[in-house]
């Protein structure tokens, strides 16, 4: 792989999440297109995008900053799941699956962030 971020397991998993969130939200009603559908997709994409952007040619403090943004985006997706469940757009099984997926990603981002030394 040509870029550093492509070897990061957390980036690989966040790409998987992004695709699965896209598939999930494409089933939402049209009335949600510019609300929850768009917000969920953009936030899930943002996780991988910030990991990639921060890992390439950045200083350690800058990479940690981008990981913090990725972490906040992951939490935003969790909130979108709660809203989707409350609006009955997501069933309990889907909610649990994605909640666990995001828990894994959040823990991985935190672990990576904690492993980066600041001089």
N, C-alpha and C positions, 0 to 999 in steps of 0.2 A: 504494500500500500504506500502511496506517495506522500500522504499527509499524516502528521503525528496523531491527530484526533481520530483518524480512521482505525487506529489500533486500540483505542480506549473502549473498554467493554461498556461503560456507561453511555458513551456516544452511540454505540451500536444498538443498545437497548432503547435509547431514546428515539432512534430512527424507527425501530419497530413500533414503539408506542405511537409515534406520529401517524404512521400508516393505519394502525388499528383505531385510533381516535377518529381519523378521517372517515373510515368505513362506518364506524358507529354513528357519527353525526350526520352522515349523508342520509340516514334513515329518519332524521328528525323532520317534523312538518315544515313546510315552506315558511310559515310565520316565524320560525326560528332562524332562518337563513342569515339574517344580518344581526342576529343577537347571539344566542347560545351556540349555534353551529359555528359561526365565524370565530367567536371568542375562544371556543374549545380548540379549534384547529390551529389558530394563531398561537395560542399559549403552548400547545404541545409541540408545534414546530420550533418555537422559541427555545425550548430546552436544548435540542440538538444544535441549533444555530449558534447559541451562546457558548456551548462547550467547544464547538469547532472554532469560532472566532477567537475565543480566549486562549486556545492552546497553540495557536500558530504565531510565532514571532513576538510574543508578548513577554513581559517580565513576570516573575512569579506573583507579585502583588496584583498585577493587572489580570492574570489568569484567574486568581482567586476571586477577583471582582466579577468577572464574567461567570464564574461558577455560582456565585451568589445570585446573579440575575437568573441563571438557569434554574436554580433552586426555587426562586420565587415564582417562576413560570410553572414549575411542577406543582407547587401549592395552588396556583391559580387553576390548574386543570382539576385538582381535587375539589376545589370549590365549585367548578362547573359541573362536576359529577353530582355533587349534592343538589345543585339547582335542577339538573336534569332528572334526577330521581324524584325530587319533590314535585316537578311538573309532570311526572309519570311518562317521561320520554325514555328513561333508562330503568330496566327492571333490576331487582335485587341481585340477581346473578351477574349481570353486566357490571353493576356498581361494584360488587365485591372483587371481580376480576381486575378491573381497572384500578381500584383502590389499592389492591395488593401490588400490582405492577408499579404504580406510582410510589408506593412505600419503598419498594426495592430501588427505584431510581433515586429517590431522595436520599436514602442511606448511602448509595454509591457516590452521589455528588458530594455529600458531606465528608465521606471518607477520603475522596480524592482531594477535596479542598483542604482537609486537615493534614494531608500528606505533603502538601506543597510548602516548602520552607520559605520563610520571609527573612531576608537578610537585614 
